[in-house]
Amino acid sequence: MPWSWRLQGGDGEIVTVPGVPEETFATQADAESWLGLHWRELRDAGVEQVVLLEDGAVVYPMSLLDPE
């Protein structure tokens, strides 16, 4: 099953980040490793939340904002 991230802005809208192509991953670990490398770049581009998807089904959401 393919794994992917949905990138979202503050009001839940889908965000496209120039220079960051939509990718699919063979495993959850691959997807999470990719996010570990790119989360700061995504946050700086206006992504406030990411949602991990497995074959299109939501696995979990994660905020990229600093905790208050």
All heavy atoms as TSV, in Angstrom:
chain	resi	resn	atom	element	x	y	z
A	1	MET	N	N	0.838	-1.183	0.000
A	1	MET	CA	C	0.000	0.000	0.000
A	1	MET	C	C	0.886	1.250	0.000
A	1	MET	O	O	1.835	1.325	0.767
A	1	MET	CB	C	-0.881	0.029	1.248
A	1	MET	CG	C	-1.786	-1.131	1.421
A	1	MET	SD	S	-3.383	-0.667	0.810
A	1	MET	CE	C	-4.213	-2.214	0.930
A	2	PRO	N	N	0.550	2.233	-0.821
A	2	PRO	CA	C	1.363	3.457	-0.838
A	2	PRO	C	C	1.026	4.370	0.340
A	2	PRO	O	O	-0.110	4.455	0.784
A	2	PRO	CB	C	0.969	4.106	-2.165
A	2	PRO	CG	C	-0.391	3.587	-2.462
A	2	PRO	CD	C	-0.461	2.213	-1.852
A	3	TRP	N	N	2.046	5.034	0.803
A	3	TRP	CA	C	1.937	5.999	1.897
A	3	TRP	C	C	2.235	7.380	1.326
A	3	TRP	O	O	3.081	7.529	0.443
A	3	TRP	CB	C	2.943	5.675	2.987
A	3	TRP	CG	C	2.677	4.365	3.670
A	3	TRP	CD1	C	3.015	3.134	3.200
A	3	TRP	CD2	C	2.016	4.160	4.903
A	3	TRP	NE1	N	2.614	2.172	4.081
A	3	TRP	CE2	C	1.992	2.771	5.143
A	3	TRP	CE3	C	1.446	5.013	5.843
A	3	TRP	CZ2	C	1.425	2.219	6.280
A	3	TRP	CZ3	C	0.889	4.459	6.975
A	3	TRP	CH2	C	0.872	3.084	7.196
A	4	SER	N	N	1.555	8.407	1.832
A	4	SER	CA	C	1.798	9.766	1.367
A	4	SER	C	C	1.394	10.757	2.458
A	4	SER	O	O	0.764	10.396	3.451
A	4	SER	CB	C	1.011	10.056	0.081
A	4	SER	OG	O	-0.381	9.913	0.306
A	5	TRP	N	N	1.777	12.010	2.229
A	5	TRP	CA	C	1.427	13.096	3.148
A	5	TRP	C	C	0.490	14.069	2.448
A	5	TRP	O	O	0.718	14.424	1.295
A	5	TRP	CB	C	2.674	13.867	3.599
A	5	TRP	CG	C	3.574	13.075	4.476
A	5	TRP	CD1	C	4.740	12.484	4.122
A	5	TRP	CD2	C	3.384	12.793	5.857
A	5	TRP	NE1	N	5.297	11.840	5.198
A	5	TRP	CE2	C	4.479	12.017	6.285
A	5	TRP	CE3	C	2.394	13.112	6.785
A	5	TRP	CZ2	C	4.612	11.557	7.593
A	5	TRP	CZ3	C	2.539	12.660	8.091
A	5	TRP	CH2	C	3.630	11.900	8.480
A	6	ARG	N	N	-0.546	14.511	3.143
A	6	ARG	CA	C	-1.376	15.626	2.686
A	6	ARG	C	C	-0.900	16.843	3.461
A	6	ARG	O	O	-0.837	16.825	4.693
A	6	ARG	CB	C	-2.851	15.364	2.977
A	6	ARG	CG	C	-3.738	16.489	2.488
A	6	ARG	CD	C	-5.204	16.284	2.773
A	6	ARG	NE	N	-5.552	14.897	2.927
A	6	ARG	CZ	C	-6.585	14.462	3.654
A	6	ARG	NH1	N	-7.374	15.304	4.279
A	6	ARG	NH2	N	-6.843	13.183	3.765
A	7	LEU	N	N	-0.546	17.895	2.747
A	7	LEU	CA	C	-0.038	19.126	3.353
A	7	LEU	C	C	-1.185	20.106	3.472
A	7	LEU	O	O	-1.896	20.363	2.497
A	7	LEU	CB	C	1.075	19.711	2.486
A	7	LEU	CG	C	2.175	18.739	2.035
A	7	LEU	CD1	C	3.176	19.448	1.144
A	7	LEU	CD2	C	2.851	18.078	3.219
A	8	GLN	N	N	-1.387	20.686	4.661
A	8	GLN	CA	C	-2.520	21.572	4.894
A	8	GLN	C	C	-2.078	22.883	5.533
A	8	GLN	O	O	-1.142	22.910	6.332
A	8	GLN	CB	C	-3.553	20.903	5.804
A	8	GLN	CG	C	-4.145	19.646	5.204
A	8	GLN	CD	C	-5.139	18.977	6.129
A	8	GLN	OE1	O	-4.989	18.967	7.342
A	8	GLN	NE2	N	-6.180	18.410	5.537
A	9	GLY	N	N	-2.809	23.934	5.197
A	9	GLY	CA	C	-2.603	25.234	5.811
A	9	GLY	C	C	-3.445	25.363	7.070
A	9	GLY	O	O	-4.041	24.402	7.545
A	10	GLY	N	N	-3.517	26.570	7.582
A	10	GLY	CA	C	-4.194	26.837	8.845
A	10	GLY	C	C	-5.673	26.531	8.876
A	10	GLY	O	O	-6.204	26.146	9.899
A	11	ASP	N	N	-6.354	26.679	7.754
A	11	ASP	CA	C	-7.788	26.410	7.751
A	11	ASP	C	C	-8.115	25.067	7.090
A	11	ASP	O	O	-9.238	24.818	6.700
A	11	ASP	CB	C	-8.555	27.548	7.086
A	11	ASP	CG	C	-8.114	27.802	5.656
A	11	ASP	OD1	O	-7.255	27.075	5.138
A	11	ASP	OD2	O	-8.661	28.740	5.045
A	12	GLY	N	N	-7.098	24.202	6.990
A	12	GLY	CA	C	-7.314	22.867	6.472
A	12	GLY	C	C	-7.210	22.730	4.964
A	12	GLY	O	O	-7.327	21.629	4.434
A	13	GLU	N	N	-6.989	23.861	4.276
A	13	GLU	CA	C	-6.877	23.776	2.818
A	13	GLU	C	C	-5.588	23.056	2.434
A	13	GLU	O	O	-4.586	23.110	3.148
A	13	GLU	CB	C	-6.942	25.167	2.172
A	13	GLU	CG	C	-5.654	25.961	2.185
A	13	GLU	CD	C	-5.343	26.705	3.478
A	13	GLU	OE1	O	-6.096	26.576	4.457
A	13	GLU	OE2	O	-4.329	27.423	3.506
A	14	ILE	N	N	-5.622	22.380	1.297
A	14	ILE	CA	C	-4.443	21.683	0.776
A	14	ILE	C	C	-3.433	22.730	0.320
A	14	ILE	O	O	-3.779	23.696	-0.350
A	14	ILE	CB	C	-4.824	20.784	-0.421
A	14	ILE	CG1	C	-5.907	19.787	-0.024
A	14	ILE	CG2	C	-3.591	20.101	-0.988
A	14	ILE	CD1	C	-5.455	18.609	0.736
A	15	VAL	N	N	-2.174	22.537	0.689
A	15	VAL	CA	C	-1.100	23.458	0.335
A	15	VAL	C	C	-0.140	22.740	-0.616
A	15	VAL	O	O	0.242	21.593	-0.376
A	15	VAL	CB	C	-0.334	23.914	1.598
A	15	VAL	CG1	C	0.871	24.754	1.242
A	15	VAL	CG2	C	-1.256	24.659	2.548
A	16	THR	N	N	0.233	23.420	-1.686
A	16	THR	CA	C	1.266	22.937	-2.594
A	16	THR	C	C	2.514	23.769	-2.354
A	16	THR	O	O	2.449	24.998	-2.372
A	16	THR	CB	C	0.818	23.077	-4.061
A	16	THR	OG1	O	-0.401	22.356	-4.234
A	16	THR	CG2	C	1.857	22.531	-5.007
A	17	VAL	N	N	3.618	23.116	-2.114
A	17	VAL	CA	C	4.868	23.813	-1.830
A	17	VAL	C	C	5.760	23.725	-3.074
A	17	VAL	O	O	6.124	22.624	-3.483
A	17	VAL	CB	C	5.584	23.204	-0.612
A	17	VAL	CG1	C	6.899	23.909	-0.350
A	17	VAL	CG2	C	4.681	23.262	0.617
A	18	PRO	N	N	6.078	24.881	-3.674
A	18	PRO	CA	C	6.956	24.850	-4.846
A	18	PRO	C	C	8.278	24.150	-4.526
A	18	PRO	O	O	8.871	24.362	-3.468
A	18	PRO	CB	C	7.190	26.331	-5.163
A	18	PRO	CG	C	6.035	27.039	-4.522
A	18	PRO	CD	C	5.683	26.232	-3.311
A	19	GLY	N	N	8.709	23.302	-5.435
A	19	GLY	CA	C	9.964	22.591	-5.247
A	19	GLY	C	C	9.856	21.326	-4.410
A	19	GLY	O	O	10.827	20.605	-4.244
A	20	VAL	N	N	8.673	21.073	-3.848
A	20	VAL	CA	C	8.457	19.851	-3.070
A	20	VAL	C	C	7.377	19.036	-3.780
A	20	VAL	O	O	6.189	19.326	-3.641
A	20	VAL	CB	C	8.027	20.160	-1.616
A	20	VAL	CG1	C	7.759	18.873	-0.850
A	20	VAL	CG2	C	9.072	21.003	-0.913
A	21	PRO	N	N	7.790	18.047	-4.566
A	21	PRO	CA	C	6.803	17.261	-5.299
A	21	PRO	C	C	6.000	16.361	-4.367
A	21	PRO	O	O	6.481	15.972	-3.297
A	21	PRO	CB	C	7.655	16.423	-6.255
A	21	PRO	CG	C	8.966	16.305	-5.571
A	21	PRO	CD	C	9.148	17.588	-4.786
A	22	GLU	N	N	4.773	16.037	-4.775
A	22	GLU	CA	C	4.000	15.053	-4.032
A	22	GLU	C	C	4.689	13.712	-4.227
A	22	GLU	O	O	5.034	13.337	-5.339
A	22	GLU	CB	C	2.564	15.001	-4.545
A	22	GLU	CG	C	1.766	16.223	-4.197
A	22	GLU	CD	C	0.295	16.075	-4.565
A	22	GLU	OE1	O	-0.204	14.931	-4.629
A	22	GLU	OE2	O	-0.325	17.108	-4.794
A	23	GLU	N	N	4.925	13.019	-3.142
A	23	GLU	CA	C	5.635	11.753	-3.210
A	23	GLU	C	C	4.805	10.662	-2.565
A	23	GLU	O	O	3.979	10.921	-1.691
A	23	GLU	CB	C	6.982	11.850	-2.485
A	23	GLU	CG	C	7.950	12.802	-3.142
A	23	GLU	CD	C	9.365	12.642	-2.610
A	23	GLU	OE1	O	9.790	11.493	-2.380
A	23	GLU	OE2	O	10.017	13.667	-2.422
A	24	THR	N	N	5.034	9.457	-3.010
A	24	THR	CA	C	4.471	8.290	-2.344
A	24	THR	C	C	5.635	7.428	-1.873
A	24	THR	O	O	6.724	7.462	-2.441
A	24	THR	CB	C	3.545	7.477	-3.265
A	24	THR	OG1	O	4.274	7.085	-4.423
A	24	THR	CG2	C	2.325	8.296	-3.673
A	25	PHE	N	N	5.379	6.674	-0.819
A	25	PHE	CA	C	6.425	5.898	-0.172
A	25	PHE	C	C	5.965	4.461	-0.020
A	25	PHE	O	O	4.772	4.187	0.126
A	25	PHE	CB	C	6.743	6.507	1.207
A	25	PHE	CG	C	7.097	7.963	1.130
A	25	PHE	CD1	C	6.114	8.932	1.256
A	25	PHE	CD2	C	8.399	8.369	0.908
A	25	PHE	CE1	C	6.431	10.285	1.164
A	25	PHE	CE2	C	8.723	9.713	0.819
A	25	PHE	CZ	C	7.738	10.674	0.947
A	26	ALA	N	N	6.921	3.538	-0.021
A	26	ALA	CA	C	6.610	2.113	0.082
A	26	ALA	C	C	6.210	1.713	1.502
A	26	ALA	O	O	5.438	0.772	1.693
A	26	ALA	CB	C	7.792	1.275	-0.380
A	27	THR	N	N	6.732	2.450	2.507
A	27	THR	CA	C	6.451	2.095	3.897
A	27	THR	C	C	6.149	3.345	4.719
A	27	THR	O	O	6.513	4.466	4.348
A	27	THR	CB	C	7.658	1.386	4.553
A	27	THR	OG1	O	8.738	2.324	4.677
A	27	THR	CG2	C	8.108	0.174	3.754
A	28	GLN	N	N	5.516	3.128	5.848
A	28	GLN	CA	C	5.256	4.224	6.773
A	28	GLN	C	C	6.574	4.818	7.267
A	28	GLN	O	O	6.707	6.037	7.380
A	28	GLN	CB	C	4.426	3.727	7.955
A	28	GLN	CG	C	4.088	4.810	8.961
A	28	GLN	CD	C	3.179	4.326	10.082
A	28	GLN	OE1	O	2.686	3.202	10.065
A	28	GLN	NE2	N	2.958	5.178	11.064
A	29	ALA	N	N	7.541	3.982	7.526
A	29	ALA	CA	C	8.838	4.459	8.004
A	29	ALA	C	C	9.509	5.369	6.980
A	29	ALA	O	O	10.102	6.393	7.341
A	29	ALA	CB	C	9.751	3.286	8.341
A	30	ASP	N	N	9.408	5.028	5.699
A	30	ASP	CA	C	9.974	5.881	4.651
A	30	ASP	C	C	9.283	7.241	4.632
A	30	ASP	O	O	9.934	8.280	4.504
A	30	ASP	CB	C	9.846	5.227	3.274
A	30	ASP	CG	C	10.755	4.031	3.093
A	30	ASP	OD1	O	11.723	3.876	3.873
A	30	ASP	OD2	O	10.487	3.233	2.163
A	31	ALA	N	N	7.958	7.237	4.753
A	31	ALA	CA	C	7.201	8.491	4.759
A	31	ALA	C	C	7.590	9.349	5.963
A	31	ALA	O	O	7.801	10.562	5.844
A	31	ALA	CB	C	5.697	8.205	4.764
A	32	GLU	N	N	7.691	8.732	7.120
A	32	GLU	CA	C	8.029	9.477	8.334
A	32	GLU	C	C	9.473	9.986	8.293
A	32	GLU	O	O	9.751	11.087	8.772
A	32	GLU	CB	C	7.767	8.611	9.560
A	32	GLU	CG	C	6.274	8.401	9.775
A	32	GLU	CD	C	5.936	7.365	10.830
A	32	GLU	OE1	O	6.798	6.517	11.154
A	32	GLU	OE2	O	4.780	7.400	11.320
A	33	SER	N	N	10.372	9.226	7.710
A	33	SER	CA	C	11.757	9.690	7.559
A	33	SER	C	C	11.829	10.905	6.654
A	33	SER	O	O	12.547	11.870	6.933
A	33	SER	CB	C	12.641	8.574	6.988
A	33	SER	OG	O	12.784	7.539	7.916
A	34	TRP	N	N	11.067	10.866	5.550
A	34	TRP	CA	C	11.026	12.001	4.627
A	34	TRP	C	C	10.530	13.248	5.357
A	34	TRP	O	O	11.103	14.323	5.223
A	34	TRP	CB	C	10.122	11.676	3.437
A	34	TRP	CG	C	10.000	12.803	2.472
A	34	TRP	CD1	C	10.809	13.072	1.412
A	34	TRP	CD2	C	9.011	13.852	2.480
A	34	TRP	NE1	N	10.391	14.206	0.757
A	34	TRP	CE2	C	9.285	14.705	1.399
A	34	TRP	CE3	C	7.915	14.132	3.299
A	34	TRP	CZ2	C	8.509	15.820	1.122
A	34	TRP	CZ3	C	7.151	15.253	3.009
A	34	TRP	CH2	C	7.456	16.082	1.933
A	35	LEU	N	N	9.458	13.099	6.145
A	35	LEU	CA	C	8.929	14.245	6.883
A	35	LEU	C	C	9.966	14.775	7.862
A	35	LEU	O	O	10.127	15.990	8.014
A	35	LEU	CB	C	7.645	13.876	7.623
A	35	LEU	CG	C	6.986	15.039	8.357
A	35	LEU	CD1	C	6.539	16.128	7.395
A	35	LEU	CD2	C	5.825	14.544	9.199
A	36	GLY	N	N	10.707	13.879	8.506
A	36	GLY	CA	C	11.752	14.292	9.432
A	36	GLY	C	C	12.810	15.155	8.771
A	36	GLY	O	O	13.385	16.040	9.408
A	37	LEU	N	N	13.047	14.928	7.498
A	37	LEU	CA	C	14.035	15.718	6.762
A	37	LEU	C	C	13.474	17.044	6.243
A	37	LEU	O	O	14.225	17.997	6.043
A	37	LEU	CB	C	14.567	14.916	5.573
A	37	LEU	CG	C	15.382	13.670	5.907
A	37	LEU	CD1	C	15.666	12.881	4.632
A	37	LEU	CD2	C	16.663	14.053	6.616
A	38	HIS	N	N	12.169	17.123	6.014
A	38	HIS	CA	C	11.595	18.268	5.311
A	38	HIS	C	C	10.607	19.111	6.115
A	38	HIS	O	O	10.104	20.113	5.595
A	38	HIS	CB	C	10.888	17.783	4.030
A	38	HIS	CG	C	11.819	17.157	3.051
A	38	HIS	ND1	N	12.624	17.896	2.225
A	38	HIS	CD2	C	12.090	15.856	2.795
A	38	HIS	CE1	C	13.356	17.077	1.481
A	38	HIS	NE2	N	13.048	15.829	1.817
A	39	TRP	N	N	10.320	18.780	7.373
A	39	TRP	CA	C	9.256	19.476	8.078
A	39	TRP	C	C	9.519	20.970	8.243
A	39	TRP	O	O	8.598	21.780	8.144
A	39	TRP	CB	C	8.941	18.817	9.424
A	39	TRP	CG	C	9.989	18.987	10.476
A	39	TRP	CD1	C	11.044	18.175	10.727
A	39	TRP	CD2	C	10.058	20.043	11.439
A	39	TRP	NE1	N	11.787	18.656	11.776
A	39	TRP	CE2	C	11.206	19.803	12.234
A	39	TRP	CE3	C	9.272	21.170	11.706
A	39	TRP	CZ2	C	11.571	20.654	13.272
A	39	TRP	CZ3	C	9.639	22.011	12.746
A	39	TRP	CH2	C	10.780	21.743	13.515
A	40	ARG	N	N	10.752	21.362	8.459
A	40	ARG	CA	C	11.044	22.802	8.642
A	40	ARG	C	C	10.777	23.569	7.344
A	40	ARG	O	O	10.198	24.661	7.359
A	40	ARG	CB	C	12.482	23.007	9.095
A	40	ARG	CG	C	12.725	22.639	10.532
A	40	ARG	CD	C	14.187	22.878	10.945
A	40	ARG	NE	N	14.440	22.443	12.287
A	40	ARG	CZ	C	14.838	21.223	12.628
A	40	ARG	NH1	N	15.028	20.300	11.700
A	40	ARG	NH2	N	15.053	20.909	13.887
A	41	GLU	N	N	11.203	23.009	6.231
A	41	GLU	CA	C	10.959	23.620	4.924
A	41	GLU	C	C	9.455	23.742	4.659
A	41	GLU	O	O	8.978	24.777	4.178
A	41	GLU	CB	C	11.618	22.758	3.845
A	41	GLU	CG	C	11.345	23.167	2.429
A	41	GLU	CD	C	11.913	22.173	1.434
A	41	GLU	OE1	O	12.551	21.173	1.807
A	41	GLU	OE2	O	11.682	22.412	0.244
A	42	LEU	N	N	8.706	22.708	4.999
A	42	LEU	CA	C	7.260	22.736	4.809
A	42	LEU	C	C	6.617	23.808	5.693
A	42	LEU	O	O	5.785	24.591	5.234
A	42	LEU	CB	C	6.653	21.365	5.117
A	42	LEU	CG	C	7.103	20.224	4.211
A	42	LEU	CD1	C	6.570	18.897	4.742
A	42	LEU	CD2	C	6.674	20.453	2.777
A	43	ARG	N	N	7.025	23.838	6.961
A	43	ARG	CA	C	6.468	24.838	7.888
A	43	ARG	C	C	6.775	26.250	7.418
A	43	ARG	O	O	5.918	27.122	7.433
A	43	ARG	CB	C	7.010	24.613	9.298
A	43	ARG	CG	C	6.362	25.555	10.318
A	43	ARG	CD	C	6.997	25.452	11.658
A	43	ARG	NE	N	8.412	25.814	11.548
A	43	ARG	CZ	C	9.290	25.639	12.507
A	43	ARG	NH1	N	8.937	25.088	13.644
A	43	ARG	NH2	N	10.542	25.988	12.340
A	44	ASP	N	N	8.001	26.474	6.955
A	44	ASP	CA	C	8.392	27.796	6.476
A	44	ASP	C	C	7.598	28.208	5.231
A	44	ASP	O	O	7.454	29.392	4.949
A	44	ASP	CB	C	9.886	27.843	6.172
A	44	ASP	CG	C	10.744	27.747	7.428
A	44	ASP	OD1	O	10.201	27.887	8.548
A	44	ASP	OD2	O	11.958	27.501	7.282
A	45	ALA	N	N	7.090	27.227	4.487
A	45	ALA	CA	C	6.307	27.500	3.282
A	45	ALA	C	C	4.818	27.638	3.572
A	45	ALA	O	O	4.011	27.778	2.653
A	45	ALA	CB	C	6.531	26.387	2.257
A	46	GLY	N	N	4.425	27.591	4.852
A	46	GLY	CA	C	3.028	27.813	5.216
A	46	GLY	C	C	2.229	26.568	5.537
A	46	GLY	O	O	1.031	26.650	5.797
A	47	VAL	N	N	2.872	25.409	5.550
A	47	VAL	CA	C	2.174	24.182	5.936
A	47	VAL	C	C	2.081	24.165	7.461
A	47	VAL	O	O	3.086	24.290	8.149
A	47	VAL	CB	C	2.918	22.924	5.426
A	47	VAL	CG1	C	2.224	21.661	5.916
A	47	VAL	CG2	C	3.026	22.940	3.910
A	48	GLU	N	N	0.862	24.061	7.974
A	48	GLU	CA	C	0.670	24.040	9.421
A	48	GLU	C	C	0.399	22.644	9.950
A	48	GLU	O	O	0.620	22.368	11.126
A	48	GLU	CB	C	-0.463	24.985	9.819
A	48	GLU	CG	C	-0.109	26.437	9.567
A	48	GLU	CD	C	-1.127	27.407	10.128
A	48	GLU	OE1	O	-1.981	27.000	10.943
A	48	GLU	OE2	O	-1.071	28.584	9.749
A	49	GLN	N	N	-0.097	21.769	9.089
A	49	GLN	CA	C	-0.420	20.401	9.500
A	49	GLN	C	C	-0.166	19.459	8.334
A	49	GLN	O	O	-0.359	19.826	7.179
A	49	GLN	CB	C	-1.895	20.309	9.919
A	49	GLN	CG	C	-2.341	18.904	10.254
A	49	GLN	CD	C	-3.748	18.855	10.798
A	49	GLN	OE1	O	-3.954	19.132	11.969
A	49	GLN	NE2	N	-4.708	18.496	9.968
A	50	VAL	N	N	0.268	18.263	8.655
A	50	VAL	CA	C	0.388	17.199	7.657
A	50	VAL	C	C	-0.491	16.041	8.110
A	50	VAL	O	O	-0.727	15.856	9.309
A	50	VAL	CB	C	1.845	16.730	7.480
A	50	VAL	CG1	C	2.700	17.841	6.885
A	50	VAL	CG2	C	2.448	16.239	8.777
A	51	VAL	N	N	-0.977	15.298	7.129
A	51	VAL	CA	C	-1.812	14.130	7.426
A	51	VAL	C	C	-1.189	12.937	6.710
A	51	VAL	O	O	-1.009	12.981	5.491
A	51	VAL	CB	C	-3.269	14.348	6.947
A	51	VAL	CG1	C	-4.108	13.113	7.241
A	51	VAL	CG2	C	-3.873	15.587	7.600
A	52	LEU	N	N	-0.854	11.909	7.467
A	52	LEU	CA	C	-0.303	10.703	6.870
A	52	LEU	C	C	-1.449	9.864	6.324
A	52	LEU	O	O	-2.437	9.606	7.026
A	52	LEU	CB	C	0.495	9.894	7.901
A	52	LEU	CG	C	1.162	8.629	7.365
A	52	LEU	CD1	C	2.196	8.955	6.278
A	52	LEU	CD2	C	1.811	7.843	8.497
A	53	LEU	N	N	-1.300	9.451	5.063
A	53	LEU	CA	C	-2.314	8.640	4.391
A	53	LEU	C	C	-1.716	7.295	3.993
A	53	LEU	O	O	-0.582	7.234	3.517
A	53	LEU	CB	C	-2.811	9.351	3.130
A	53	LEU	CG	C	-3.356	10.763	3.308
A	53	LEU	CD1	C	-3.568	11.415	1.952
A	53	LEU	CD2	C	-4.634	10.747	4.118
A	54	GLU	N	N	-2.494	6.244	4.193
A	54	GLU	CA	C	-2.138	4.926	3.677
A	54	GLU	C	C	-3.175	4.544	2.646
A	54	GLU	O	O	-4.351	4.333	2.978
A	54	GLU	CB	C	-2.097	3.877	4.780
A	54	GLU	CG	C	-1.731	2.494	4.251
A	54	GLU	CD	C	-1.787	1.412	5.314
A	54	GLU	OE1	O	-2.369	1.636	6.384
A	54	GLU	OE2	O	-1.255	0.335	5.050
A	55	ASP	N	N	-2.773	4.513	1.391
A	55	ASP	CA	C	-3.678	4.199	0.285
A	55	ASP	C	C	-4.919	5.107	0.326
A	55	ASP	O	O	-6.038	4.659	0.110
A	55	ASP	CB	C	-4.067	2.727	0.314
A	55	ASP	CG	C	-4.587	2.242	-1.027
A	55	ASP	OD1	O	-4.221	2.823	-2.069
A	55	ASP	OD2	O	-5.380	1.282	-1.037
A	56	GLY	N	N	-4.700	6.387	0.681
A	56	GLY	CA	C	-5.772	7.373	0.704
A	56	GLY	C	C	-6.539	7.463	2.011
A	56	GLY	O	O	-7.326	8.378	2.206
A	57	ALA	N	N	-6.337	6.521	2.936
A	57	ALA	CA	C	-7.034	6.542	4.224
A	57	ALA	C	C	-6.170	7.255	5.261
A	57	ALA	O	O	-4.951	7.036	5.335
A	57	ALA	CB	C	-7.325	5.130	4.696
A	58	VAL	N	N	-6.802	8.095	6.070
A	58	VAL	CA	C	-6.077	8.848	7.099
A	58	VAL	C	C	-5.556	7.900	8.172
A	58	VAL	O	O	-6.300	7.087	8.725
A	58	VAL	CB	C	-6.995	9.913	7.736
A	58	VAL	CG1	C	-6.317	10.572	8.932
A	58	VAL	CG2	C	-7.390	10.954	6.703
A	59	VAL	N	N	-4.252	8.031	8.459
A	59	VAL	CA	C	-3.624	7.275	9.543
A	59	VAL	C	C	-3.536	8.180	10.777
A	59	VAL	O	O	-3.985	7.818	11.849
A	59	VAL	CB	C	-2.229	6.752	9.140
A	59	VAL	CG1	C	-1.558	6.029	10.296
A	59	VAL	CG2	C	-2.345	5.849	7.926
A	60	TYR	N	N	-2.953	9.373	10.603
A	60	TYR	CA	C	-2.914	10.349	11.692
A	60	TYR	C	C	-2.545	11.727	11.151
A	60	TYR	O	O	-1.835	11.835	10.165
A	60	TYR	CB	C	-1.946	9.944	12.815
A	60	TYR	CG	C	-0.490	9.879	12.424
A	60	TYR	CD1	C	0.307	11.028	12.381
A	60	TYR	CD2	C	0.121	8.665	12.140
A	60	TYR	CE1	C	1.654	10.967	12.043
A	60	TYR	CE2	C	1.460	8.591	11.803
A	60	TYR	CZ	C	2.217	9.746	11.757
A	60	TYR	OH	O	3.552	9.681	11.426
A	61	PRO	N	N	-3.022	12.792	11.821
A	61	PRO	CA	C	-2.577	14.152	11.505
A	61	PRO	C	C	-1.447	14.543	12.460
A	61	PRO	O	O	-1.307	13.964	13.544
A	61	PRO	CB	C	-3.827	14.991	11.772
A	61	PRO	CG	C	-4.501	14.257	12.887
A	61	PRO	CD	C	-4.200	12.790	12.675
A	62	MET	N	N	-0.662	15.538	12.026
A	62	MET	CA	C	0.414	16.046	12.877
A	62	MET	C	C	0.601	17.543	12.609
A	62	MET	O	O	0.721	17.947	11.463
A	62	MET	CB	C	1.723	15.310	12.590
A	62	MET	CG	C	2.880	15.822	13.428
A	62	MET	SD	S	4.480	15.119	12.963
A	62	MET	CE	C	4.180	13.390	13.106
A	63	SER	N	N	0.633	18.316	13.652
A	63	SER	CA	C	0.879	19.740	13.539
A	63	SER	C	C	2.368	19.992	13.319
A	63	SER	O	O	3.212	19.299	13.897
A	63	SER	CB	C	0.422	20.463	14.803
A	63	SER	OG	O	0.778	21.831	14.744
A	64	LEU	N	N	2.672	20.995	12.497
A	64	LEU	CA	C	4.065	21.421	12.317
A	64	LEU	C	C	4.352	22.697	13.084
A	64	LEU	O	O	5.453	23.227	13.025
A	64	LEU	CB	C	4.372	21.629	10.829
A	64	LEU	CG	C	4.282	20.401	9.944
A	64	LEU	CD1	C	4.698	20.749	8.517
A	64	LEU	CD2	C	5.105	19.252	10.475
A	65	LEU	N	N	3.362	23.205	13.803
A	65	LEU	CA	C	3.525	24.437	14.576
A	65	LEU	C	C	4.204	24.141	15.898
A	65	LEU	O	O	4.095	23.036	16.450
A	65	LEU	CB	C	2.176	25.083	14.819
A	65	LEU	CG	C	1.376	25.477	13.568
A	65	LEU	CD1	C	0.045	26.058	13.958
A	65	LEU	CD2	C	2.174	26.423	12.701
A	66	ASP	N	N	4.898	25.135	16.433
A	66	ASP	CA	C	5.513	24.997	17.738
A	66	ASP	C	C	4.418	24.913	18.795
A	66	ASP	O	O	3.422	25.642	18.722
A	66	ASP	CB	C	6.406	26.200	18.041
A	66	ASP	CG	C	7.628	26.252	17.142
A	66	ASP	OD1	O	8.107	25.182	16.714
A	66	ASP	OD2	O	8.093	27.364	16.840
A	67	PRO	N	N	4.586	24.052	19.790
A	67	PRO	CA	C	3.588	24.002	20.868
A	67	PRO	C	C	3.577	25.317	21.629
A	67	PRO	O	O	4.599	25.968	21.779
A	67	PRO	CB	C	4.057	22.852	21.758
A	67	PRO	CG	C	5.405	22.459	21.281
A	67	PRO	CD	C	5.676	23.136	19.981
A	68	GLU	N	N	2.429	25.687	22.082
A	68	GLU	CA	C	2.288	26.963	22.818
A	68	GLU	C	C	2.567	26.785	24.279
A	68	GLU	O	O	2.442	25.814	24.871
A	68	GLU	CB	C	0.904	27.535	22.602
A	68	GLU	CG	C	0.687	27.897	21.155
A	68	GLU	CD	C	-0.681	28.506	20.924
A	68	GLU	OE1	O	-1.389	28.840	21.867
A	68	GLU	OE2	O	-1.029	28.650	19.756
